[in-house]
């Protein structure tokens, strides 16, 4: 069985989900928000990152069911 080739969008979504998951893990374990540390002085960028992670999750749901 051959492995399915993933698109650039698939990889971007995967990376965003990993970053988002790690950030939530840090928040849950240590009350440490990495996104806030990086973009804390620019709330708009924080919101953009959170929205992109959410969109990546929705895309991943679509990706799982399109096959």
C-alpha positions as a Markdown table, in Angstrom:
| # | Residue | x | y | z |
|---|---|---|---|---|
| 1 | Unk | 0.0 | 0.0 | 0.0 |
| 2 | Unk | 1.5 | 3.3 | -1.1 |
| 3 | Unk | 1.6 | 6.3 | 1.2 |
| 4 | Unk | -0.7 | 9.2 | 0.2 |
| 5 | Unk | 1.2 | 12.4 | -0.8 |
| 6 | Unk | 0.2 | 15.3 | 1.3 |
| 7 | Unk | -0.3 | 18.8 | -0.1 |
| 8 | Unk | 1.3 | 22.0 | 1.3 |
| 9 | Unk | -2.0 | 22.9 | 2.9 |
| 10 | Unk | -2.1 | 19.5 | 4.7 |
| 11 | Unk | 1.4 | 20.1 | 6.1 |
| 12 | Unk | 0.5 | 23.7 | 7.2 |
| 13 | Unk | -2.6 | 22.4 | 9.0 |
| 14 | Unk | -0.6 | 19.6 | 10.7 |
| 15 | Unk | 2.1 | 22.0 | 11.9 |
| 16 | Unk | -0.5 | 24.5 | 13.2 |
| 17 | Unk | -2.3 | 21.7 | 15.1 |
| 18 | Unk | 1.0 | 20.5 | 16.7 |
| 19 | Unk | 1.8 | 24.1 | 17.7 |
| 20 | Unk | -1.7 | 24.6 | 19.1 |
| 21 | Unk | -1.7 | 21.3 | 20.9 |
| 22 | Unk | 1.7 | 22.0 | 22.5 |
| 23 | Unk | 0.5 | 25.5 | 23.5 |
| 24 | Unk | -2.6 | 24.1 | 25.2 |
| 25 | Unk | -0.5 | 21.5 | 26.9 |
| 26 | Unk | 1.8 | 24.2 | 28.3 |
| 27 | Unk | -1.2 | 26.2 | 29.5 |
| 28 | Unk | -2.7 | 23.2 | 31.2 |
| 29 | Unk | 0.4 | 22.0 | 32.9 |
| 30 | Unk | 2.2 | 25.2 | 33.7 |
| 31 | Unk | -0.2 | 28.1 | 33.0 |
| 32 | Unk | 2.3 | 29.2 | 30.4 |
| 33 | Unk | 0.9 | 30.6 | 27.1 |
| 34 | Unk | 3.7 | 30.5 | 24.5 |
| 35 | Unk | 1.6 | 32.5 | 21.9 |
| 36 | Unk | 1.2 | 35.2 | 24.6 |
| 37 | Unk | 4.9 | 35.2 | 25.2 |
| 38 | Unk | 5.7 | 35.6 | 21.5 |
| 39 | Unk | 2.9 | 37.9 | 20.5 |
| 40 | Unk | 1.8 | 39.4 | 23.8 |
| 41 | Unk | 2.5 | 43.0 | 22.8 |
| 42 | Unk | 0.5 | 42.5 | 19.6 |
| 43 | Unk | -3.0 | 41.2 | 20.5 |
| 44 | Unk | -4.1 | 41.1 | 16.9 |
| 45 | Unk | -1.3 | 38.6 | 16.0 |
| 46 | Unk | -2.3 | 36.5 | 19.0 |
| 47 | Unk | -5.9 | 36.3 | 17.7 |
| 48 | Unk | -4.7 | 35.5 | 14.2 |
| 49 | Unk | -2.6 | 32.6 | 15.5 |
| 50 | Unk | -5.6 | 31.2 | 17.5 |
| 51 | Unk | -7.9 | 31.6 | 14.4 |
| 52 | Unk | -5.4 | 29.8 | 12.2 |
| 53 | Unk | -5.1 | 26.9 | 14.6 |
| 54 | Unk | -8.9 | 26.7 | 14.7 |
| 55 | Unk | -9.1 | 26.7 | 10.9 |
| 56 | Unk | -6.4 | 24.0 | 10.8 |
| 57 | Unk | -8.5 | 21.9 | 13.1 |
| 58 | Unk | -11.6 | 22.3 | 10.8 |
| 59 | Unk | -9.5 | 21.5 | 7.7 |
| 60 | Unk | -8.2 | 18.4 | 9.4 |
| 61 | Unk | -11.7 | 17.2 | 10.1 |
| 62 | Unk | -12.5 | 17.8 | 6.4 |
| 63 | Unk | -9.3 | 16.0 | 5.4 |
| 64 | Unk | -10.1 | 12.9 | 7.6 |
| 65 | Unk | -13.6 | 12.5 | 6.1 |
| 66 | Unk | -12.8 | 13.3 | 2.4 |
| 67 | Unk | -11.1 | 10.0 | 2.0 |
